[in-house]
Amino acid sequence: MTTTDPVASSRALILDELRGADRFILVTHENPDGDALGSLVGMHGVLTALGKDAVMFMGADEFPLPYEYRFFVLDGLVSEAPADLEERTVVFLDCGNIDRNPAEVVKRPEAHILNIDHHHDNTRFGTVNHVVEEASCTAEIVWDLMRALEVEPSPTIADALYVGLVTDTGKFMYENTGTRAHVMAAELIEAGVDVNAVYRRLYEEMPYSKLELLSRGLANVERFDDGRLTIAQLARADFEAAGAEESYSEGVIDHLRSVQGTKVAALAREMLDGSGRRKVSLRATDGEVDVSVIARAGGGGGHRQAAGFTTRLGDAELVAFVREAITLQIGPPVS
């Protein structure tokens, strides 16, 4: 008896959809990161190369983008739905749950949705779902589809997909980095990606106010349960004092994650919209704790090693929630 590979089957279906349709609207999740933007721009370039009518859609409230992503070429981006929206195939990229995109206009019940993603907890909300959990990033899936469609990557496509790859693998250091990720990187470099230029755009030329915010975050670090939870909090006042944009908190959690003995690193930052809500980012340091389980319990989601949620919990309540969630997975601390 032969068994059908579900990923191979969904790949064939997605390729048929991309070849067969003429008009597309491409979307991703709110507060897009490198993989979301890289996949969005990369797929737009692929479809444009095929002669398709494709637009990228992001709400005006998503701008300005974090400073490290402002170099993206966003030709073909709209912030208002096109008049022919109902006739366009909707392509969701890097979006594990349809609710992670707040634009109701692209979530019509009758919409024909292609869901292309790599999150293991993807809710399969599409008309066609191509979810490749073993992929290092959604950009890797777009790269695979691009090759199958026999599209040669332009400099814009190559740069976009490389950004998605390098950010979602943590500069090729996270556990999701496999052989295929390095093959992809090699091909994109061959296509013209300037690795040093991309690195500088993403990780250097930091605004001083981001460094000031980092110093405030590190000054607020606390550790619990023999250090297996390392957490920092950033209040709205910290952003104001540093003169920092909301996105400048990116990267703080990487310092927490690197502390010896840490199982879960967490950063809770107050949102600057005055709502009193906080965004909580979670990172796991090894395979023992699945932080996406913790995030889902808080109303969010993500990967096993990187996830997040939004909450109104206070400092003590949040710490208690995360500590208990860790205990549910790996038991109580030794001491």
N, C-alpha and C positions, 0 to 999 in steps of 0.2 A: 504494500500500500504506500502510495506517495502522499506526502503532506505538502500543503501549499504554504510558502513563506508569506506571512501577512504583510511584511514590509515590502517584499518584492511585488506583491499584488497591489498594494496601495501606491507604490512608485509607478507602476504601469498605468494605473488609473489617473494619477496626477499628471503624468506626461501626456496622456490623451487629452486631458482637460486643457493643459497649457497649449497644446498644438491646435486644439479644435476651436477654442473661443477666440474672439477677436478683440474684445474690450474687457479691461480689468481695472479694478481699484484695489490697491495694496495698502494694508494697514498692519499695525503692530500694537504692542501693549503700551499703556500709559507710562510716562517717565522713561522713555526708551533708553536702553543702555547700548553698548557697542555692538552686541550681537543683533539686537533689534534693528538698529539703524543700518548696520552692515548688510543684513539680510534684506531689508526693505530696498535699499539703494541697489544692491546686487541683483535682486530679482527684477527690479524695474529695468535695469540695463539689459538683462537677458531677454525680457519680453520685447523691449524696444528693438533689440537686434533682430528679433524674429519678425519685425514689422507689425507688432501688435500695438493697439492703442491702450496704453497703460498709464495710470496716474497713481501717485502716492498720496495718501490722505493722512494728515495729522492736524488735530485741533490747534487753533491759534494759541491756546493756553499752554501748549507744550514748549513754547518758545519764550526766551532764548534757550537753546540747547545748552547742556553743560559745555564749558569752554573747550574741553578736550575733543568735542565732537563737532565743533563749528566749522571745521575744514571740509566736512562732507559736501559734495556737490549735490544739491537738492533740486536740480532741474526736473520739472514734472511733478512737483509737490503742490498740492492744493489744501486749503484749510476750510473750504466749503464744498459740500457734496456736489458733484457735477449734475447737470440737469438730466442726464441719461443714466443716473445711478441704477435704476431698476433693471437696466439692460446689461449691466456690467457684472462679471464674475468677481466676487469678493475673495481676496487672498489674504488670510490671516497668517502672519509670520512671527514665530517666536512667542506665541501667545498661548499659555497653557490652559486658560479659561477665558471664555468669551467676555466675561465681565471685567477682565483686565483692560479692555478697551472701552472707555466711557462713552464713545460716540454711538448713540442709539440708532443713528441713521444707517449704519452698516450692519445692524443686527435685526433687520426685518425678518419676520417668520418665513417669508417667501424667498429670502436671499439664497443664492447659490454660492455656497462657501467652500473654499479650499483651505484646509487647515494644515499648515506645514510647520512642524515643531519638533523639538527634541526633549521636552520636559516629560519625565516619567509619569507625572500625575496629570497629564493633559486629559481633559474631560471629553475629548472626541466630539466636539460640538459642530463639526463641519458636515457639509453634504458629502464631501470626500475628505478623509483624514489620512494624512501621511505623517505619522509620528514615528521618528526613528530615535528610540531612547538611547541607543549606544553611540549616537553621533555626539561629537564633542561640543557642537553648537549648531544652531539653525543655519548659520552661514555654510557649514559643511554640507548640509542637505541641499541648499541652493547650488553650491558648487557641483555636487553630484548630478543634479538635474540639468545644470548648464552643460555639463559634459555629454549627457545623454541627448540633449537637444542640439549638440554639435555647434555650440556658440563659442567663439573664441573670446576670452575675457578682454575687454577694453581696459585701459588704465583705471577708469572709474570703477568698473566692476571689480577688478583685481584688488584695488585698495580697500574697497568696501568690505569684501569678503575676508580679506586679511585682518581688518580691524575686528570683525566679528569673531574670527578665530583666536586672535591673540588676547582679546579681552576675556572671552568666556573660558579660556584655558588657563587664565592667570599667567600669561607669558609662557605657556607650555609647561607649567609647573603643577597644575591641578591633576587629580587622579583621572579626570575625563580625557586627558591627553593620550591618544593612542597612535599607532603607526599611521593610520589614515590621516590624522591631523598633520603629521609631518610631511606626508606625501602632498597634501593639499597646499601646505605652506611652500614647498619646493616648486610646485607648478605655478603658484601665484607670483613667487619671486622671479621665476623664469619669464612670466608675463609682464614683468616690469615694476613690481612693487619695490620701493626703496625702503628697506627694513629700518634703517636708522632714522629716516624722516618720519616714518609712522611712529616709531618709538618716542621721538622727541615730541610729536604732537600730542600723544596720549599721556606721557609720563613725565615730561619735563616742561619747562617754561611755565611753572606753577605760579599763579598769582600769589602775592604775599599774604593776602587775606585768607587764602586756603591754608597756608602754613600756620597762621594765627589760630584758625579754627581747629586745626589738628592739635596744636598745643593745648587748647582748652579741652578737647576730647580726651587726650591722654592724661590730663590733670584730674579727670573725673573717673578714672578706671577703678573698678571694684572687682574682687574675686571672691567666689563662693565655692563651698564644698571641695576643699583641698585644691582649689584653683581650676576645677574642671569647667566652671563657668567664669568667663572673663567678660565683663560688660562695662560699657561707657554710656553716658547720657549727655546729650547736647540740648540745651534749652534755647528757646527763641532769643533770649538775651545774649547767648553766646554768639549766635550769628550776627546780631546787631552790633555787638562790641567789636567783633572781628571785621565787620563790613563785608561779610561773606554771603554769597548766593547759596541757595538751598542745596544745589548739586555739589558744593565744595566739601560736603561731608563724605563723599565717595573716597575710599582709600583708608579712612580711619580704621575700619574694621580689620583691614589686613594686618595692621600692627597688633591688634588684640589677638588675632588668630595665630600669630607667630610666637606667643608666649608659651614657654615650656609648661607642660601639664594641662594645657587647655584642651577640653573636648569640644566646647561650644563657645564661640565668640559672638557677642551681641552688641549692637549699637542702636540705641533708641534716640531718635532726634525729633524734636518738636517741629511740626509743620509750620510754615511761615504765613499761612492763610488766616491765622487767628482762630481756627476751629478748635484748638486745644487737643487735636489728635496728634499722635506720634507715629512715625514710621520706624519699624523695628527690622533691622537687617540681621540675619543669622548666618554664621559660617561654621561648618564642622571641620575638624582637623584630621579626622581619620574615619574609618568605616563604621565606628561603633554607634554613632548617633546620626539618625536621619533627620536633619533639621526641617525638611519639608513637612514632616509629620507635625512638628511643633507649629510651623507657620499655618498649616491648615486648621489646626485647633484654634488658632487666633484669627481665622477668617481669611488667611492669605494662601500662599503656596510657593512653589519653586522647585529646586533640585535637592537631591539628598545632601549635598554639601554646601548649597547656597540657596537661601530662601528668605522670605520676609512677609510681614503683615502690618496692617495699620490698627492702632488701638487707642483707647481712651484710658487705659489702666494707668494708675499712678506709679511712681518709682518702686515702692515696696511691693505693690500688687504684681507689677510686671516681673520683678525678680523672682517672686514666689511662683508665678505661673511658669516661667522658663525652668526654674530648678525642678519643679514637680514634673514637668514634661520630660526632662532629661532622666529623672529617676524612673519614670514609667518605662523608659527604653533600656536602661543599663543598670537599674537598681540603685539603692541608696549609696551615698559616699561611704568610704571605708571608715572614716573617723567622724 
